Amino acid sequence: MKKRPAALSAEGNGGIDAAAIDRAVTVLAGGGVVAFPTETCYGLAVDPFNDRALERLFQIKHRPVDKPVLLLIHDLALLESLVTAVPEVYAPLIARHWPGPLTLIFPARADLPFLLTGGTGTIGVRISPHPVARALGKAFGRAITATSANLSDQQPACSAAEVRAAFGATVDLIVDGGRTPTDCCSTIIGERGGVLHLVRSGAAAIDPAAG
């Protein structure tokens, strides 16, 4: 009989179940893979500074190693641990759309693992408004990966059941926060020479020219 990944409900009495979040943090700290809900779709979290965890993440997603991985942070102060600069042109977007389904591309610190950047020298970051995602990041205390919970080039999972169907026992823990409000991934915006450009259309309807 095929092993099923552990699944914990994220809903406790009147809010987030702290025990479920604590268990997820323990899994992350041990190099494991946690599926969790966001405001877009379910994501797969690992410790982005654990090379073995990153390698496993790429393996279970069948993801090409030159394809970067997006990160979630729960606090703007964490940007300095990931990026070398925050382009001025991003300030209105951050003020207006963070937390939200908007990923911004920043120049990456040189000490970030290759698998995070895909050798691009850049890193994508966003802040999620989803209470489970925020609670998980806050409890872990630093950035977590937030690549969509799907096999490469397939539809992202929008429920714990869809995560389980896609990955079976290769995911260590599923934090079940119910069905996500959309199956769209985040919008991705980058910057060249102070000019915004759309990298990927997604859940945030943003005109880069308007901000």
N, C-alpha and C positions, 0 to 999 in steps of 0.2 A: 504494500500500500504506500502511495506516494506521501511523503512527509509534507505537512502544511506549515507555512510560516506562522509564528506566534502573532496574534492580533489582539490589541488592547483598545478599548473604547477610550476616546479622548475626553468624553463628557463625564464630569463628576457631578456632585450635588451643587447646583447653582453655578457651575463654571467648568474650567479645565481640570481634568483628573491629574493631580500632581504625581500620583504613583505611576501613571502611564508615561508621563514626561520623564520622570526619574529613570524608569526602565529604559526608555529610548536613549537617554544620555549615557547610561551604562553600556548599552550596545555600541553607540558611537565611539565612546572612549576605548572600547575593546577592539576597534577596527571593523565593526560590523556595519551593515547596511539597513537603514530605516526608511520605510515608506511613510509619508505623512501628507496631509492635505494642505493645499494653499488656496489662494483666491482664484487661481486658474485651474490647475489640475493637480493630481497627486505628484509629489516629487520624491526623488531618492536622495537621502542624506547620507554622507559619510564625512569623516573628519578630513578636510581638504589638505591638511598637512601630514597625513598618514599615507605614505606612498603605496603601501600594500593595499590599504582600503581603496585608494583611487584605482589601482590596477584591477581590483576585484569589481569595482563599479563598472569599468569599461568592459570587462569580460561578460558580466551578466546582461548588459545592455547590447552587447555585440556592437559596440561603438568604435568607430575609427579613432586611432590615437591622435590624429591631427585635428580632431573636432573639439574645441574648447568646452569647458564645463562652467555653467553659471553658478554664482554663489548668492546665498541669502545672508544678510546681516540684520540684526535687530536694533542696531544703534548706529547713527552716522559716525560716531567716534571710531568704529571699527574699520572705516575706510582706510585710515592711515597704515593699518597692518597689511593692506592688500595693494594699494595703489601708490604711485609716485606723485600724482598731481590730480586735482579736480578741476577740469576745464571750467572757466568762468561761464561759458555758455550753458552749462548744465544747471546753474543755480536756479533759474526759474522752473525748470523741470522738476528738480528735487523738491522745491518748495510746494509745487502744485500737485505732483503725482506720487510722491513717496510719503507714507507707504502706499503701494499700489502695484498693478501688473506692468510696471515699466522697468526694464533692465537697461542700464547705461554701461557703455564700454569705456573703460579707463585704461591708461597706461599702467601696466602691472609692475609690481616690485620684482626685481631680478631674482629674489630668492623663492618665489612661488614655484611649486612643482610644475614640471613641463606639461604633465597631463591636464592641469587646470587651464593653461593658456594655449595648448596645442602648438607651442612655438611661435605664437603671434605677437608676443610681447604685450598683450592686452588681456584684461579680465572683465567679464560681465558681472555686474552686481545689482541687486535690488533689495528693497525692504518690503516684506509681505505684510498686509494688514490682517491676514488670517490669524485668529487667536491661537490656534494650535502651532502654526509655524513660528509665531512670535514667541510663544512660551518655550518651544523647543530650543530656539536659538538663544534665548535669554538664559535658560538653564544650562546649556552647553557652554555659554560664555564667550563664544567666538563664531566666526563664519561657519556655515555648513553648505555642502553642495545642494543644489536644487534642480538638477537635471530632471526632466520629466520622466515619470514612471512608465516607461514603454521600451520595448525592444526598438533598436534603431530604425528609423523611418516608418514606424507604425504609430497608430493613434495613441495618445496618452491616456492613462487610466484616470477615471473620474470617481472611482469608489474603491473601497478596500477589496471588494469582490473582483473587480477588474485587475487590480494589482496582483492578487493571488492567481488569477487565471493566466496572466502574462508571465509571472516569474516563479510560481510554485514556491519551493523551499529555498530558492537562491537569495531571497530577501529575508533577513533575520527577524525583523519585526515590522508589523504594519500598525501604525497608529490610526485607528479608525475614527475619522471625524465626519462621517457621513458623506454624501455625494457633494462634489464641488459644484459651484454655480455655473461653470462653463467648462468646455473641453478645449478652449483656446489657450495657447501658451502666452507668455508675456510678450509684449511689444519690446523690440530691441532697437535702441538708438545709439549711434556712434557720433564721433566728431572728427573732422579733418580741418586743420587750419582755422579753427574757430567757427566752422560751419557744421550744423547738425545734418545728419543723414539717416534715413530709415534703413536699418539692417534687416529687420523682420517685422512684418505686420502681426498684430496679436490682439490681446484682450483690451489694451488701452488704445482708444482711437485718438491718436495724436498726429498732428501735422507738424513735422520738424521745423518747417518754416515759421510756424506760428508759436511753437513752444507749448 
